[in-house]
Amino acid sequence: MAYAQQELKQRIEQAVGHANAYQRPIIASYSWEIEAQDVNSLTHGTTERYYFTTPDRSMRAIGFGIAKQLKASGHDRFLRIQSKWSNLNRDHVGDDLFAFCGFSFSELKAPDYRWSSFGEASMTVPKFLFLERDGRTTVTLFATIDPHSNAEQTLNQLASDYAELHQPKANRFVTRIRMTRDGNEAFEASFHQATQLLQTSLKKIVLAREVVYEMDQAVDLAGLVRELERSQPGSYIFFFQPTVDEAFLGATPERLVLKEGNQIKTAAVAGSAPRHAVEQTDDVLGLALLEDKKNRVEHSIVVDSITSTLHDLSTRIEKPDQPMLLKNRHIQHLYTPITATLAPDVTLLQIIEKLHPTPALGGEPKLEAVKAIREIETFERGWYGSPVGWMDGQENGEFIVAIRSGLFTERSAILYAGCGLVEGSQLTSELDETETKLSPMLQALSHLCTLEKDDVYVD
């Protein structure tokens, strides 16, 4: 950082001038290129940590600290946070903004309980952003500059904070973890209620299962992220830790939307089958999935819903006529990629609001399915199944669907898995599907923790 201090000081002084002129805080930022390095060094840095990487690992973003955090709540949370982001872009001096973003699946039932650090809509500009993209690695420093700030003091504090990023945290002992609630009985009760609703106007509903584990000490979350990245090469890896008390992370195969200029890419991912170590058997399972009537119906509902939603936002939509297979380590899905050219003035957050939740995570019709989920599920989904990702000041960004995930606290891990129900769904096969979807996280945990057997509370 030393060679960038003069330029950074000039940027801060410029921001101080704007803050004094407008009498409000201004975001200052400065970027410089660094030698290629391991930007997945989450063992360094502060308690606020953020991470996002694409399945091919061509893009990695890691954030430390919080320079500015925007939050919103309520049914109009997408619109409200869009307005706050536009204002922040206005009050900004320097290189392009970047925020790690996430939303709750729906309005939180009990915001003071779990997920209190996350809220219903959040955009976090980190203090330090390490970005690896297009073969380049850059670091960007963001700072909130108040009126009458002292540029020299601000610069010295930033230099001190930057130096702390290179101080690794001590290694932990092996964590012991045991299941305390398997969530099977609650899932079964919800399943029976859902099947009754499927006899009415509801065509599909997606139920989630919550499995709770206790730990004797906090798990090494940085190590867990590394293990997920190693063991799930075809998945997005995401990690959001806004406070020392709570962290949300996972490995998901499902992109919600990628926006580059006026072009977007999305996909329908619905319908699944397990993988098999023997290639011939795995191929048979994949072919059976492609020909399975129940899974094809479930998948077509998602495809039709996404294309219908994009119709009013786009001037062109392209997709193949038949789904293909998306294969991950433990599971394979029916997959239909969809691309579109946006109509003028359509924003990324507007697209997310319209798409979320797709029938792959909510159901169809959307509003009826979300209402039913809130009524029959006994736990708070929080950010599970929700849009999580990043956005820059040019309204470009990428959001994924936060599945294959878990919420971690100092002494607990709450894991989530879901499955889509349509007419003809069977309880045993749906429960088996949730077990398959829990596998990536449990396998990663097994490399860092000792899994203990104990009496399980059946709710």
GUMARDREN-808074 format. One line per field, with one value per residue (C-alpha): x, y, z; residue number from 1. Coordinates in steps of 0.05 Angstrom, whole numbers. Layout:
// residues N
X = X; ...;
Y = Y; ...;
Z = Z; ...;
resi = NUM; ...;
END
This chain:
// residues 459
X = 0; 59; 69; -6; -9; 2; -53; -98; -87; -107; -170; -187; -175; -221; -274; -266; -279; -343; -366; -356; -391; -452; -450; -459; -413; -377; -348; -276; -242; -176; -154; -85; -60; -21; 17; -26; -35; -83; -141; -177; -136; -195; -152; -127; -166; -222; -285; -326; -308; -341; -324; -353; -325; -352; -354; -294; -257; -244; -272; -258; -277; -258; -277; -253; -286; -345; -337; -412; -472; -541; -602; -676; -736; -808; -843; -812; -741; -713; -739; -715; -645; -640; -654; -601; -550; -564; -553; -488; -464; -478; -439; -376; -306; -257; -257; -320; -362; -370; -418; -431; -507; -559; -633; -678; -722; -783; -798; -768; -816; -772; -717; -689; -674; -630; -607; -609; -541; -564; -632; -680; -637; -564; -510; -440; -383; -320; -261; -214; -234; -187; -213; -186; -216; -194; -124; -113; -113; -130; -141; -191; -195; -262; -271; -330; -308; -348; -349; -289; -250; -175; -144; -77; -110; -157; -99; -58; -117; -128; -55; -58; -121; -89; -27; -72; -99; -32; -33; -60; -106; -85; -104; -161; -164; -209; -282; -329; -399; -462; -532; -585; -645; -655; -717; -750; -815; -825; -811; -861; -915; -902; -902; -972; -998; -965; -995; -1064; -1050; -1026; -1098; -1120; -1092; -1020; -979; -912; -885; -813; -803; -739; -712; -672; -619; -586; -517; -482; -407; -359; -324; -329; -311; -254; -298; -240; -220; -292; -294; -229; -254; -319; -280; -236; -291; -345; -309; -374; -406; -406; -376; -403; -387; -419; -396; -423; -407; -366; -431; -462; -437; -475; -438; -449; -434; -490; -495; -550; -541; -601; -575; -511; -516; -464; -488; -557; -545; -566; -556; -600; -621; -674; -647; -700; -708; -651; -620; -560; -492; -456; -381; -388; -393; -441; -488; -483; -502; -563; -584; -576; -616; -671; -674; -681; -739; -773; -843; -847; -779; -794; -860; -824; -770; -818; -855; -790; -772; -841; -841; -772; -787; -854; -822; -767; -817; -838; -765; -730; -729; -701; -700; -663; -664; -657; -720; -698; -662; -592; -556; -518; -472; -443; -403; -462; -522; -544; -600; -642; -614; -638; -595; -633; -604; -639; -627; -657; -704; -676; -669; -682; -637; -604; -643; -708; -693; -677; -741; -782; -746; -741; -761; -763; -807; -743; -741; -812; -865; -919; -959; -904; -944; -989; -929; -889; -950; -959; -885; -888; -950; -929; -854; -838; -770; -741; -709; -671; -624; -631; -656; -648; -609; -537; -480; -447; -460; -417; -432; -448; -506; -467; -464; -479; -528; -535; -589; -563; -576; -531; -517; -514; -518; -460; -454; -402; -432; -481; -489; -559; -559; -614; -636; -699; -739; -795; -863; -912; -971; -947; -887; -869; -846; -790; -759; -763; -729; -675; -665; -653; -601; -565; -566; -538; -478; -432; -433; -430; -371; -333; -348; -322; -253; -251; -293; -303; -375; -402; -461; -512; -586; -621; -681; -737; -782;
Y = 0; 46; 66; 82; 128; 193; 179; 154; 217; 260; 219; 227; 302; 306; 268; 314; 373; 342; 322; 393; 423; 377; 368; 292; 231; 214; 147; 152; 94; 78; 16; -11; -75; -125; -188; -250; -283; -327; -279; -334; -320; -313; -332; -260; -197; -173; -207; -179; -223; -234; -282; -299; -342; -370; -444; -438; -395; -342; -289; -285; -228; -224; -166; -146; -97; -52; 18; 26; -18; -5; -42; -43; -84; -96; -120; -63; -76; -84; -16; 18; -10; 8; 81; 79; 49; 103; 156; 123; 123; 198; 209; 175; 197; 150; 82; 40; 18; -55; -86; -156; -163; -209; -213; -254; -306; -266; -217; -244; -273; -259; -209; -207; -282; -317; -276; -211; -190; -201; -167; -170; -132; -114; -84; -81; -40; -70; -30; -72; -111; -161; -177; -229; -223; -226; -249; -188; -180; -113; -85; -29; 12; 43; 95; 135; 208; 253; 330; 360; 294; 299; 268; 252; 217; 179; 155; 133; 93; 59; 41; 10; -29; -53; -78; -119; -158; -193; -219; -291; -315; -372; -442; -474; -543; -594; -578; -632; -628; -669; -667; -644; -638; -675; -636; -699; -695; -621; -634; -692; -648; -593; -645; -669; -598; -582; -642; -618; -550; -583; -608; -535; -480; -491; -525; -530; -514; -520; -543; -536; -580; -550; -593; -566; -584; -564; -551; -549; -488; -445; -482; -456; -420; -400; -473; -493; -445; -473; -544; -527; -495; -556; -608; -572; -550; -539; -493; -421; -412; -355; -331; -273; -257; -188; -199; -247; -278; -302; -326; -354; -395; -450; -481; -472; -495; -445; -376; -330; -276; -248; -177; -147; -83; -96; -171; -221; -295; -337; -410; -458; -511; -559; -634; -676; -744; -771; -782; -849; -865; -915; -876; -924; -923; -848; -842; -886; -842; -780; -809; -831; -759; -731; -778; -774; -744; -715; -680; -655; -625; -592; -565; -538; -498; -462; -450; -422; -377; -347; -334; -304; -258; -235; -222; -155; -135; -156; -145; -214; -281; -344; -415; -486; -527; -585; -586; -614; -644; -601; -649; -633; -679; -708; -690; -676; -630; -614; -548; -498; -436; -372; -307; -241; -170; -120; -64; 6; 29; -40; -48; -110; -105; -98; -163; -198; -173; -200; -267; -283; -333; -374; -436; -475; -445; -420; -451; -433; -389; -350; -308; -366; -412; -362; -349; -424; -434; -380; -413; -486; -483; -479; -445; -381; -390; -325; -319; -393; -398; -324; -279; -270; -239; -174; -111; -53; 20; 7; -38; -100; -160; -233; -264; -337; -376; -390; -464; -521; -473; -463; -410; -414; -384; -393; -459; -481; -498; -496; -530; -525; -568; -564; -601; -583; -616; -626; -672; -744; -727; -781; -766; -817; -796; -722; -736; -775; -715; -670; -719; -715; -639; -637; -680; -624; -585; -647; -675; -609; -606; -677; -654; -601; -630; -694; -715; -746; -792; -772; -773; -733; -690; -707; -646;
Z = 0; 11; -61; -68; -8; -45; -95; -40; 1; -58; -66; 8; 5; -55; -16; 44; -1; -28; 42; 67; 6; 10; 86; 81; 82; 17; -4; -28; -65; -97; -136; -154; -186; -145; -161; -171; -104; -65; -53; -16; 46; 93; 152; 150; 164; 208; 234; 176; 117; 49; -8; -76; -132; -197; -213; -261; -209; -263; -216; -142; -95; -22; 23; 93; 140; 126; 95; 83; 93; 64; 92; 77; 99; 80; 17; -23; 2; -69; -90; -26; -29; -103; -84; -29; -77; -129; -76; -54; -126; -128; -64; -87; -108; -141; -174; -185; -126; -108; -58; -32; -32; -2; 11; 55; 22; 45; 101; 165; 215; 276; 258; 329; 328; 277; 218; 258; 230; 158; 153; 95; 45; 52; 8; 39; 11; 44; 69; 28; -35; -68; -138; -185; -255; -328; -306; -262; -187; -158; -88; -77; -13; 5; 61; 86; 92; 138; 134; 168; 167; 173; 110; 143; 203; 157; 114; 175; 201; 134; 129; 198; 181; 116; 154; 200; 140; 134; 205; 202; 257; 302; 281; 320; 350; 317; 330; 354; 324; 335; 306; 355; 308; 243; 220; 191; 230; 215; 141; 140; 171; 120; 64; 81; 85; 18; -17; 3; -27; -92; -101; -108; -152; -129; -183; -146; -77; -52; 20; 60; 115; 173; 208; 271; 297; 362; 365; 425; 394; 332; 268; 223; 173; 128; 125; 110; 51; 24; 31; -6; -61; -67; -64; -105; -169; -207; -156; -136; -66; -23; 47; 84; 155; 175; 249; 291; 315; 250; 182; 122; 70; 19; -48; -99; -172; -188; -217; -211; -259; -289; -318; -364; -396; -424; -430; -377; -367; -322; -319; -297; -250; -225; -223; -193; -185; -147; -179; -180; -179; -235; -301; -335; -275; -271; -344; -332; -274; -318; -375; -327; -300; -371; -384; -316; -322; -251; -258; -328; -304; -246; -293; -345; -292; -275; -349; -365; -303; -318; -392; -374; -323; -372; -427; -398; -383; -447; -522; -537; -501; -523; -494; -519; -530; -485; -418; -409; -348; -298; -260; -192; -147; -109; -151; -222; -245; -305; -332; -384; -396; -414; -442; -455; -479; -429; -446; -433; -360; -330; -268; -239; -174; -213; -249; -183; -152; -210; -214; -140; -119; -182; -179; -166; -96; -83; -126; -176; -173; -138; -87; -68; -58; -16; 28; 38; 55; 109; 138; 139; 152; 226; 221; 192; 123; 129; 69; 50; -22; -31; -80; -58; -98; -118; -156; -181; -193; -266; -247; -269; -224; -211; -162; -144; -108; -37; -31; -5; 52; 126; 180; 230; 299; 354; 377; 323; 250; 218; 150; 98; 40; -2; -55; -102; -95; -151; -157; -148; -103; -52; 19; 21; -45; -25; 42; 5; -40; 19; 45; -21; -20; 50; 29; 3; 68; 113; 74; 79; 154; 163; 140; 195; 251; 289; 278; 342; 349; 402; 416; 363; 380; 332; 327;
resi = 1; 2; 3; 4; 5; 6; 7; 8; 9; 10; 11; 12; 13; 14; 15; 16; 17; 18; 19; 20; 21; 22; 23; 24; 25; 26; 27; 28; 29; 30; 31; 32; 33; 34; 35; 36; 37; 38; 39; 40; 41; 42; 43; 44; 45; 46; 47; 48; 49; 50; 51; 52; 53; 54; 55; 56; 57; 58; 59; 60; 61; 62; 63; 64; 65; 66; 67; 68; 69; 70; 71; 72; 73; 74; 75; 76; 77; 78; 79; 80; 81; 82; 83; 84; 85; 86; 87; 88; 89; 90; 91; 92; 93; 94; 95; 96; 97; 98; 99; 100; 101; 102; 103; 104; 105; 106; 107; 108; 109; 110; 111; 112; 113; 114; 115; 116; 117; 118; 119; 120; 121; 122; 123; 124; 125; 126; 127; 128; 129; 130; 131; 132; 133; 134; 135; 136; 137; 138; 139; 140; 141; 142; 143; 144; 145; 146; 147; 148; 149; 150; 151; 152; 153; 154; 155; 156; 157; 158; 159; 160; 161; 162; 163; 164; 165; 166; 167; 168; 169; 170; 171; 172; 173; 174; 175; 176; 177; 178; 179; 180; 181; 182; 183; 184; 185; 186; 187; 188; 189; 190; 191; 192; 193; 194; 195; 196; 197; 198; 199; 200; 201; 202; 203; 204; 205; 206; 207; 208; 209; 210; 211; 212; 213; 214; 215; 216; 217; 218; 219; 220; 221; 222; 223; 224; 225; 226; 227; 228; 229; 230; 231; 232; 233; 234; 235; 236; 237; 238; 239; 240; 241; 242; 243; 244; 245; 246; 247; 248; 249; 250; 251; 252; 253; 254; 255; 256; 257; 258; 259; 260; 261; 262; 263; 264; 265; 266; 267; 268; 269; 270; 271; 272; 273; 274; 275; 276; 277; 278; 279; 280; 281; 282; 283; 284; 285; 286; 287; 288; 289; 290; 291; 292; 293; 294; 295; 296; 297; 298; 299; 300; 301; 302; 303; 304; 305; 306; 307; 308; 309; 310; 311; 312; 313; 314; 315; 316; 317; 318; 319; 320; 321; 322; 323; 324; 325; 326; 327; 328; 329; 330; 331; 332; 333; 334; 335; 336; 337; 338; 339; 340; 341; 342; 343; 344; 345; 346; 347; 348; 349; 350; 351; 352; 353; 354; 355; 356; 357; 358; 359; 360; 361; 362; 363; 364; 365; 366; 367; 368; 369; 370; 371; 372; 373; 374; 375; 376; 377; 378; 379; 380; 381; 382; 383; 384; 385; 386; 387; 388; 389; 390; 391; 392; 393; 394; 395; 396; 397; 398; 399; 400; 401; 402; 403; 404; 405; 406; 407; 408; 409; 410; 411; 412; 413; 414; 415; 416; 417; 418; 419; 420; 421; 422; 423; 424; 425; 426; 427; 428; 429; 430; 431; 432; 433; 434; 435; 436; 437; 438; 439; 440; 441; 442; 443; 444; 445; 446; 447; 448; 449; 450; 451; 452; 453; 454; 455; 456; 457; 458; 459;
END
